[in-house]
Amino acid sequence: MIEKGKISASQMGKMLYLAILPTAILTTPAITFKFAKQDLWISPIWALCGLIVIFVSLRLHRMYPGLNIVQACERIVGRFPGKIIGFIFPLFYLYFNGIIVREYSEFVVGAFLIRTPLIVVSGSIVLVCAIAARGGVEIVGRFSELILPAFITLFLLIVVPIIPDLQVTNMLPIMPEGIRPSIEGAIVLQTWFSEFLTASFLLPFVADQKKSQKSVYISLLAVILTLIVSNLVTLLLLGELTGNYTYPFLTVARYINLADFFTHLESLFMAIWVLGAFVKICVFFYVTVLGAAQWMNLSDYRPIVFPLGLLLILFSMWVAPNFQELTHAIATSVTLAIITLFVIIPGLLFCIAWVKRRLWIKS
Amino acid sequence: MDWAAVLGIAAVLVIMVRYEWPQLKPQMKREKTAYAVLTAVGGALALLLVFYPEMPGPTQGLDALYKPLVKWMDHFIEKRSG
């Protein structure tokens, strides 16, 4: 095994929570609002893909202990198809991480460091993440354990002071057109819930396997709950305007004004965003590096961390010419690609493995 | 401007190789090959992006791959937001 480090089940849960939530809080309210309108806050409940993906990765790990989905795939469908899938997964993780780095730097540049070139922001975060990923899964796990309390505190510091300004009438009427708009709004959210497949890459390193199942499901619940809270707050404060902003939750943070003393709390949001994006990029980068090293049968993943980091920066430049096209791609082709790769392929693999096991028991 | 970018890329590549190469042990042949190939790919891609920034990217590839579905989703988004 390439990685010798071990993480605890709760660390894995925290990693997954931080690896999924930050970008979801930032960009989804605007996209979801287009479909769901005032049912915006109901959409995160339809986490179907998350449930499927978690179920599949847990069951596959139970069938093939100590193997992640790519390694299990080689056992299920044979060496050659397994190698093809084993190549696509790290490549897609690299591409997807490129999108995340781009979103991160576009946001930092667009909202805060207006005169800084994009490449400086993306280059510095990738360098930090590469150093962390080089430290191994233990380091990334401990970082998430360290950052999670800060993340939640800052999140509450934004949500709690805004409560007096919320207008409950903004969410009325609840479900005027039935359940459908909220489900349509949840389609884009499936991208984020599909990211729970990352659990499959972390499960082999969990020391206390018995708790891992509980920990992943708690993580999913926490993500849903946080998204409901953030969407609800955005909706109750901004109402119909939610769809007009690129980053509605940032607008919420800007709105806070406690006795003319606590103002400009968007810097808190910036802190949340940098901390969260750090863990998110780290986890995804780690999975890319691990997947690539396994695909090439390397004895150590550390040597390829920096070359892949360079590729990650380049991909972040390459994914889209501008932010509008990136947002459009996230809402359409990236969602489709991620659902195919992270939900349908693992689902099929699980079905094949299950049938194979049945036949094997019979004979 | 382009040539400044090329110099920057060259500097990054040199720093990367100078840092990592001595840490690779002589018997790690596979790792050395992987490192060299990935760095070369990175350098080549960086140069391409400097000189042809409009080069079609992976996102366009995905768009082409899912074309019918993307069209349907676009239509759908327009209908809902209009």
Interface residues (C-beta under 8 A of the other chain):
Chain A: K34 F35 Y95 E184 G243 A293 M296 N297 L298 S299 D300 P303 I304 F306 P307 L308 L310 L311 L314 F315 M317 W318 V319 A320 P321 E325 L326 A329 A331 T332 S333 V334 L336 A337
Chain B: V12 L13 M16 Y19 E20 Q23 L24 M28 R30 E31 K32 A34 Y35 L38 T39 V41 G42 L45 A46 L49 P53 E54 M55 G57 P58 T59 L62 D63 L65 Y66 L69 V70 M73 D74 I77 R80 S81
